[in-house]
């Protein structure tokens, strides 16, 4: 073997030693960092365990299962939520998230409440909302237009009382025509017209006793007709 070849082999061995030393140093540093990191984690666990009166092994188990429980709770909460789109005559139309089983009034409150021109008769505030539904709250103008067109889908104020009165045979002194009023024994055409004139001038009667405010109807006549009229 020549002298040059010997020098090459020596250089290779020396360099190999340096490479091995560098690898070893890197391993030591990595292990040291990991060991330091583990030491910090274990110190934190030991501190929390001391506060709770647990040993570090139990504390590790508590932390692990606590994280699992939190994840399950978050999943259950997500399943118990519903989304509802509230629009129309409210202050802040939009999509709102509520708990399952919530009522419509709660969704309306989140939407800032009803606007001043909202038609309250189109709402059943006590009903339970469902996921993904859209609630359109009509304005009074929109409600009036639907009533005029005969397509208003909600109970009309006073309609139930009027239907009940017709079914019972009573005459509604707030809505009765001249012919309907004269059908009541004791009310002639002149008194019937006086009742209609009073309504037009003063508005609807607040009670059947208010009919005595009409000229020509006193206590005696009222006692005869009170069981035949309604408001």
Secondary structure as the mmCIF struct_conf table of DSSP 4:
data_model
#
loop_
_struct_conf.conf_type_id
_struct_conf.id
_struct_conf.beg_label_comp_id
_struct_conf.beg_label_asym_id
_struct_conf.beg_label_seq_id
_struct_conf.end_label_comp_id
_struct_conf.end_label_asym_id
_struct_conf.end_label_seq_id
HELX_RH_AL_P HELX_RH_AL_P1 UNK A 3 UNK A 52
TURN_TY1_P TURN_TY1_P1 UNK A 53 UNK A 53
HELX_RH_AL_P HELX_RH_AL_P2 UNK A 56 UNK A 79
TURN_TY1_P TURN_TY1_P2 UNK A 80 UNK A 80
STRN STRN1 UNK A 81 UNK A 88
BEND BEND1 UNK A 89 UNK A 89
STRN STRN2 UNK A 90 UNK A 90
BEND BEND2 UNK A 91 UNK A 92
STRN STRN3 UNK A 94 UNK A 99
TURN_TY1_P TURN_TY1_P3 UNK A 100 UNK A 101
STRN STRN4 UNK A 103 UNK A 103
HELX_RH_AL_P HELX_RH_AL_P3 UNK A 104 UNK A 110
TURN_TY1_P TURN_TY1_P4 UNK A 111 UNK A 112
STRN STRN5 UNK A 114 UNK A 114
TURN_TY1_P TURN_TY1_P5 UNK A 116 UNK A 117
STRN STRN6 UNK A 118 UNK A 118
HELX_RH_3T_P HELX_RH_3T_P1 UNK A 120 UNK A 122
TURN_TY1_P TURN_TY1_P6 UNK A 125 UNK A 126
BEND BEND3 UNK A 127 UNK A 127
STRN STRN7 UNK A 128 UNK A 128
HELX_LH_PP_P HELX_LH_PP_P1 UNK A 129 UNK A 129
TURN_TY1_P TURN_TY1_P7 UNK A 131 UNK A 132
STRN STRN8 UNK A 134 UNK A 137
HELX_LH_PP_P HELX_LH_PP_P2 UNK A 138 UNK A 138
STRN STRN9 UNK A 139 UNK A 139
HELX_RH_AL_P HELX_RH_AL_P4 UNK A 140 UNK A 149
TURN_TY1_P TURN_TY1_P8 UNK A 150 UNK A 150
BEND BEND4 UNK A 154 UNK A 154
HELX_LH_PP_P HELX_LH_PP_P3 UNK A 155 UNK A 156
TURN_TY1_P TURN_TY1_P9 UNK A 157 UNK A 158
HELX_RH_AL_P HELX_RH_AL_P5 UNK A 159 UNK A 168
TURN_TY1_P TURN_TY1_P10 UNK A 169 UNK A 169
STRN STRN10 UNK A 171 UNK A 172
TURN_TY1_P TURN_TY1_P11 UNK A 173 UNK A 175
HELX_RH_AL_P HELX_RH_AL_P6 UNK A 178 UNK A 182
TURN_TY1_P TURN_TY1_P12 UNK A 183 UNK A 183
BEND BEND5 UNK A 184 UNK A 184
TURN_TY1_P TURN_TY1_P13 UNK A 185 UNK A 186
HELX_RH_AL_P HELX_RH_AL_P7 UNK A 189 UNK A 202
BEND BEND6 UNK A 204 UNK A 204
BEND BEND7 UNK A 206 UNK A 207
HELX_RH_3T_P HELX_RH_3T_P2 UNK A 208 UNK A 213
BEND BEND8 UNK A 214 UNK A 214
TURN_TY1_P TURN_TY1_P14 UNK A 215 UNK A 216
HELX_RH_AL_P HELX_RH_AL_P8 UNK A 219 UNK A 225
TURN_TY1_P TURN_TY1_P15 UNK A 226 UNK A 228
STRN STRN11 UNK A 229 UNK A 230
#
